[in-house]
Amino acid sequence: MAIVFAMAVPHPPLIIPEVGRGEEREIQSTIDGYTEAARRAAAYNPDTVVVLSPHSTVYSDYFHISPGTSARGDFGRFGARRVSVEMEYDAEFVRELSAMAEKEGLPAGVLGERERELDHGTLVPLYFLGQFNLRAKLVRIGISGLSFLDHYRLGKMIARVSGKLGRRTVFVASGDLSHRLKADGPYGFAEEGPEFDRQIMDILGSGDFIKMFDFSPAFCDAAGECGLRSFIVMAGALDGLAVKPEKHSYEGPFGVGYGVCTFEITGTDPGREFERVYLESERKKMEQRRAGEDPYVRLARLSLETFIRTGKRAKLPEGLPEEMLSSRAGVFVSIYKHGQLRGCIGTIEPTTSCVAEEILRNAVSSGTEDPRFNRVREIELDDLVYSVDVLTKPEPVQSVSQLDPKRYGVIVSKGFRRGLLLPNLDGVDDVETQLKIAKQKAGIRPDDNDVKIERFEVVRHK
């Protein structure tokens, strides 16, 4: 057996009557849809329920799979401690999944548990499934800051483990949609919120999962979404399967989007092997991108690829433009993988003899020394996209009115602390946000205005 049924569901605690105390009636369509989804799932008499929860343990570079033999949780933090759920874990499934991930180089396993109790992203779907005498064992997994493609690959592994162990597995993708649907909602309004919900409900309702790879991090952040990564793992678990999608409900009366969709398995379909389709598309795009790279970007790529493959630093090739050899400037090299930042390090002032040497040095640093990321591996090199920013000399500003986050980068300083933010970044649309992030990078309090501010421009090569 393998995945027999899948459902994408929200997890608002107030949907539980003892928590909502009548308020849950305002999302009755969600309750009805949820109940029907749970009924269908339970009818398969599953051996295992896999729940992907954004509120389980989350790491930037690791998928946490809950360890142990069992766990319980309740809604005490929401005023309903008597409503509880206790589940036995499918320990064999967890061991097999962890071993497969380690063997294939996907960072996932049982290390680093922070909270043993079941989180509300897991409790809510289990509450509904429990209404139908569910007797399955549980596998609980958190999302991560890894790429969408890594989330998809985790889903494929879950399906493979299910098949290998002969489990009838129901997959539950737990996740609310946008949290920014209304001005009086918990996170206010953003125009990206309703647009995200419209797009994701169209994708889930049609089963056209490959479109989820098109969401940009900036758009998702602006929308305040919760469940996208859970949905992508679910899509991976359904890779190559023909599905019958059904959209049961969508509501957002409290400023947060709640969608319920189910997916019945009807057979196999090679055309729905979305990782393969996506990678083929990306390979063609990369070939076109490489053909159009200018000398600055080609040099950054040459530098990092040479260092990763040989352990030696590249030498300057012949035929570089004269301005790269005769001018000196600060340079930042940014690296992206599947649309997400993979490394970014640079110099504010020049530290080498010319811009070309600055690129050689900073490209290696960006791929191997950025403390936010693991060192780039050779297997990743073909998937990397580079951007090179050549900085003008910083100049002091007397007023924030002299700043423009689309045109100018900023440097914020206080004592020995110094933070820089490049211009024209996704999601940085106003000066307040730009300064806040720059202060965070410098370790300066956001409300500390006793700082020195400088601005600079860049010539960006992509």
Secondary structure, 3 states (H helix, E strand, C coil): CCEEEEEEECCCHHHCHHHHCCHHHHHHHHHHHHHHHHHHHHHCCCCEEEEEECCCCEECCCEEECCCCEEEEEEHHHCEEEEEEEEEECHHHHHHHHHHHHHHCCCEECCCCCCCCCCHHHHHHHHHHHCCCCCCEEEEEECECCCHHHHHHHHHHHHHHHHHHCCCEEEEEECCCCCCECCCCCCCECCHHHHHHHHHHHHHHHCCHHHHHHCCHHHHHHHCCCCHHHHHHHHHHCCCEEEEEEEEEEECCCCCCEEEEEEEEEEECHHHCHHHHHHHHHHHHHHHHHHHCCHHHHHHHHHHHHHHHHCCCCCCCCCCCHHHHHCCCCEEEEEEECCEEEEEEECCCCCCCCHHHHHHHHHHHHHHCCCCCCCCCHHHHHHEEEEEEEECCCEECCCHHHCCCCCCEEEEEECCEEEEECCCCCCCCCHHHHHHHHHHHHCCCCCCCCCEEEEECEEEEC
